[in-house]
């Protein structure tokens, strides 16, 4: 199934907290449940969060008792604010909410017609994500050579999107094309998305891989055992700076030091042209227990002070190219991103 989908007024999503030990489907029947699922990372990955936000608004429309267009818009506005507050860094969430809300204001429909329109627009956002990821996969796979070993950080496969994936989608597509590749998978602390999700996905697709500790990435790069680095992105600034899962910056710097191409893959909805550079991107600080506990078991002294940023920013000077559904964007990023977004 897809990572997230909506049928008959129910949003169904794969519970990513339970993988790989359990494959469970969570059913959300109101927008509050969707907001909670985004917040606690039942669903995660920038494109998947965007689709979830749109489906959350669809549920808000369905559960609203409004009988007038104006009252329905007010109910949607309440839901939109709650959904927007769930994850501050992933711009796809804001993009999807803005798209639905701004266009809803322009629809000359009664309450019933507008309710149907919101549901249909959420479905369109999900379908477009699949089409976009298909195009990105092909663009990124063209950068991968037969025989490459690729270092991957975080999780960017089908689970991070509605389907197919971003950076991992490129890798899976290269494998489908018959290229003999191998993937080094960073475990990606503190939530271990690489170990729990990326490794599981690659094994489902039969892609040869090796799981490594985050701190081993530099060792493999210095030894000449990595030919490419592929990561995703949660937000890209207008100058090409990339915010992604914490640890990405360190991978990029070491790759640059060793002359290894570093590619970030994202849909154009992740590119935020309103932000001049990466220092303007808000960085989410998450629960200390993600660092001090594993599966509820404490691994650090009680009361220890914890810093747990979910993301870091990689300056554009360390990035070889950005891969989007519209093509591969190379430096100068400020100039070429402007052309791409137009």
C-alpha positions in Angstrom: 0.0 0.0 0.0 1.0 3.7 -0.1 2.5 5.3 2.9 -0.7 7.4 3.3 -4.1 7.3 1.6 -7.6 8.4 2.2 -10.7 6.4 1.4 -14.4 6.8 2.5 -13.5 9.5 5.0 -10.7 7.6 6.7 -7.0 8.5 6.4 -4.8 5.4 6.6 -1.1 5.5 7.2 1.7 3.1 7.9 2.9 3.5 11.5 6.6 4.2 11.0 7.3 4.0 14.8 6.6 0.3 14.7 8.7 -0.7 11.8 10.6 -3.0 11.2 9.2 -5.3 13.9 5.6 -4.7 13.2 3.7 -3.5 10.1 0.7 -1.6 11.4 -1.9 0.7 9.7 -3.2 3.6 11.7 -6.6 5.0 10.9 -7.4 8.6 11.5 -11.0 9.7 11.4 -10.6 13.4 12.4 -8.0 16.1 11.8 -6.8 16.0 15.4 -5.7 12.4 15.0 -3.8 13.4 11.8 -2.1 16.3 13.7 -1.1 13.9 16.5 0.3 11.4 13.9 2.5 14.1 12.4 3.7 15.4 15.7 4.6 12.0 17.2 6.1 10.8 13.8 3.7 8.1 13.2 4.1 9.6 9.7 7.3 11.5 8.8 9.2 12.6 5.7 8.6 16.0 4.2 6.4 15.0 1.2 4.4 12.5 3.3 3.8 15.2 5.9 2.5 17.5 3.2 0.0 14.9 2.0 -1.0 14.2 5.6 -1.7 17.9 6.2 -3.9 18.1 3.1 -5.8 15.0 4.2 -6.1 16.5 7.7 -7.9 19.5 6.1 -10.1 17.1 4.2 -11.1 15.4 7.4 -11.8 18.8 9.0 -14.1 19.6 6.1 -15.9 16.3 6.5 -16.3 16.6 10.2 -17.5 20.2 10.1 -21.2 20.7 10.8 -21.1 24.1 8.9 -24.0 24.7 6.6 -22.6 27.8 4.9 -19.4 28.4 3.0 -18.2 31.1 5.4 -18.7 28.8 8.5 -16.9 26.0 6.8 -13.9 28.2 6.0 -13.8 29.2 9.6 -13.7 25.6 10.7 -10.9 24.9 8.2 -9.0 27.8 9.5 -9.0 26.4 13.0 -7.9 23.0 11.8 -5.2 24.6 9.6 -3.6 26.4 12.6 -3.5 23.1 14.6 -1.9 21.2 11.7 0.6 24.0 11.0 1.9 23.9 14.5 2.9 20.2 14.4 6.3 20.3 12.7 8.0 23.7 12.1 10.9 22.7 9.7 9.3 20.7 6.9 8.1 23.3 4.4 5.9 20.8 2.5 3.5 20.9 5.5 3.0 24.6 5.1 3.0 24.4 1.3 0.1 21.9 1.3 -1.9 23.9 3.9 -1.3 27.1 2.0 -2.3 25.5 -1.3 -5.6 24.1 0.0 -6.6 27.2 2.1 -5.7 29.8 -0.5 -7.6 28.0 -3.3 -10.5 27.2 -1.0 -11.0 31.0 -0.5 -11.5 31.4 -4.3 -14.0 28.6 -4.9 -17.5 29.9 -5.6 -19.2 27.0 -4.0 -21.7 26.4 -1.2 -20.7 24.4 1.9 -21.4 21.0 0.4 -19.6 21.8 -2.8 -16.6 23.3 -1.0 -16.4 20.3 1.3 -16.2 18.0 -1.7 -13.6 20.3 -3.3 -11.3 20.2 -0.3 -11.4 16.4 -0.2 -10.6 16.2 -4.0 -7.8 18.7 -3.7 -6.1 16.6 -0.9 -6.3 13.6 -3.2 -4.8 15.6 -6.1 -1.8 16.6 -3.8 -1.2 12.9 -3.0 -1.4 11.9 -6.7 0.9 14.7 -7.8 3.4 13.5 -5.1 3.6 10.1 -6.8 4.1 11.6 -10.2 6.7 14.1 -8.9 8.7 11.3 -7.2 8.6 9.2 -10.4 10.3 12.1 -12.3 12.8 12.7 -9.5 13.8 9.0 -9.4 14.6 9.0 -13.1 16.6 12.3 -12.8 18.6 11.1 -9.9 19.2 7.6 -11.2 20.9 9.2 -14.2 23.6 10.5 -11.8 24.4 7.0 -10.5 26.9 4.8 -12.4 27.1 1.1 -12.6 29.3 -0.2 -9.8 28.7 2.8 -7.5 28.6 2.5 -3.7 26.2 5.2 -2.4 26.1 6.6 1.1 22.6 7.5 2.3 21.6 9.4 5.4 18.1 9.5 7.1 15.1 7.9 5.4 13.9 9.1 2.0 12.2 6.1 0.5 8.5 5.4 -0.2 7.8 5.7 3.6 8.9 9.4 3.5 6.5 10.2 0.6 3.1 9.0 -0.6 5.1 6.4 -2.7 8.4 5.9 -4.5 10.6 8.3 -2.4 13.1 11.1 -3.1 16.8 10.2 -2.7 16.1 6.5 -2.0 13.7 6.6 -4.9 16.6 7.5 -7.2 18.7 4.6 -5.7 15.8 2.1 -6.1 15.3 3.3 -9.7 19.0 2.8 -10.5 18.7 -0.7 -9.1 15.6 -1.4 -11.3 17.6 -0.2 -14.3 20.0 -3.0 -13.7 22.9 -1.0 -12.3 25.1 -3.0 -9.9 25.1 -0.7 -6.9 25.6 -1.0 -3.2 24.2 1.3 -0.5 25.9 2.3 2.8 23.0 3.2 5.1 23.7 5.5 8.1 21.7 4.4 11.1 20.6 8.1 11.5 20.4 8.9 15.2 18.6 9.7 17.4 15.4 8.0 16.0 17.3 5.5 13.8 15.3 6.0 10.7 18.1 4.6 8.6 18.4 1.4 10.6 14.7 0.9 11.1 13.2 2.2 7.8 15.8 2.7 5.1 17.4 -0.7 5.6 13.9 -2.3 5.7 12.9 -0.6 2.5 16.0 -1.5 0.6 15.7 -5.2 1.7 12.1 -5.2 0.4 13.4 -4.1 -3.0 16.4 -6.4 -3.0 18.9 -3.6 -3.2 22.4 -4.6 -1.8 23.2 -2.6 1.3 25.2 -2.4 4.5 24.0 -0.7 7.6 26.7 1.4 9.3 27.0 3.5 12.4 26.7 7.3 11.6 30.3 7.8 12.8 31.7 5.2 10.4 30.7 7.3 7.3 33.9 9.2 7.3 36.0 6.0 7.6 34.3 4.6 4.4 34.7 7.8 2.5 38.4 8.2 3.4 39.0 4.6 2.3 37.6 5.3 -1.1 34.7 3.0 -0.6 32.0 5.7 -1.4 31.4 7.1 -4.9 28.3 9.2 -4.2 26.2 10.6 -1.3 22.5 10.9 -1.7 20.2 12.6 0.9 16.8 14.2 1.0 15.7 17.6 2.3 13.0 19.1 4.5 13.6 22.6 3.3 15.9 24.4 0.8 16.6 28.1 0.9 16.8 30.3 -2.1 20.6 30.1 -2.2 20.6 26.3 -2.2 21.3 25.7 1.5 19.7 22.5 2.6 18.0 21.6 5.9 17.8 17.9 6.4 18.0 15.3 9.2 20.6 16.2 11.7 24.0 14.7 10.7 23.6 15.6 7.0 26.0 18.6 7.4 28.7 16.4 8.8 28.3 13.9 5.9 28.5 16.7 3.3 31.7 18.2 4.8 33.5 14.9 4.9 32.3 14.1 1.3 33.6 17.5 0.2 37.0 16.8 1.9 37.2 13.5 0.0 36.1 14.8 -3.4 32.8 12.8 -3.3 29.7 14.2 -5.1 27.0 15.1 -2.7 23.4 15.2 -4.0 20.3 16.4 -2.2 16.9 15.3 -3.7 13.6 17.1 -3.1 10.4 18.1 -4.9 10.2 21.8 -5.8 7.5 22.1 -3.1 10.4 21.8 -0.6 12.2 24.8 -2.0 11.4 27.9 0.0 12.3 30.9 -2.1 11.1 33.3 0.6 14.2 32.4 2.7 17.5 33.9 1.6 19.7 31.3 3.2 19.7 28.3 5.5 20.2 30.3 8.7 16.6 31.5 8.3 15.2 27.9 8.4 13.6 27.1 11.8 15.2 24.0 13.4 12.9 21.8 15.4 14.1 20.8 18.9 12.6 17.4 19.9 12.0 15.5 23.1 15.1 14.6 25.1 13.9 11.1 25.5 14.7 10.4 21.9 18.3 10.7 23.0 18.2 9.3 26.5 16.0 6.3 25.8 15.7 3.5 23.2 12.3 1.8 23.1 11.5 3.3 26.5 14.7 1.9 28.1 17.0 4.6 29.5 20.6 4.6 28.2 21.8 7.9 29.8 22.0 9.1 33.4 18.6 10.4 34.8 18.4 14.2 34.7 21.2 14.7 32.1 20.9 17.8 30.0 20.1 17.0 26.3 20.2 18.9 23.0 18.1 17.2 20.3 17.9 19.3 17.1 16.0 17.2 14.5 17.7 18.9 11.6 20.9 20.7 10.6 21.7 23.0 7.6 24.2 22.1 4.9 25.7 25.3 3.2 25.4 25.2 -0.6 29.2 25.1 -1.0 29.2 21.5 0.0 26.4 20.4 -2.4 27.2 19.1 -5.9 23.6 19.4 -7.2 20.0 19.5 -6.2 17.8 16.9 -7.9 14.1 17.9 -8.5 11.2 16.7 -10.6 12.1 19.5 -13.0 15.7 18.5 -13.5 19.1 18.6 -11.8 20.0 22.1 -10.5 23.7 22.9 -10.3 25.6 25.9 -9.0 25.2 28.9 -9.0 22.2 27.8 -7.0 20.7 31.3 -6.4 20.5 31.9 -10.1 19.5 28.4 -11.2 16.9 27.8 -8.5 15.2 31.0 -9.6 15.0 29.7 -13.1 13.8 26.3 -11.9 11.1 27.7 -9.7 9.8 30.0 -12.5 
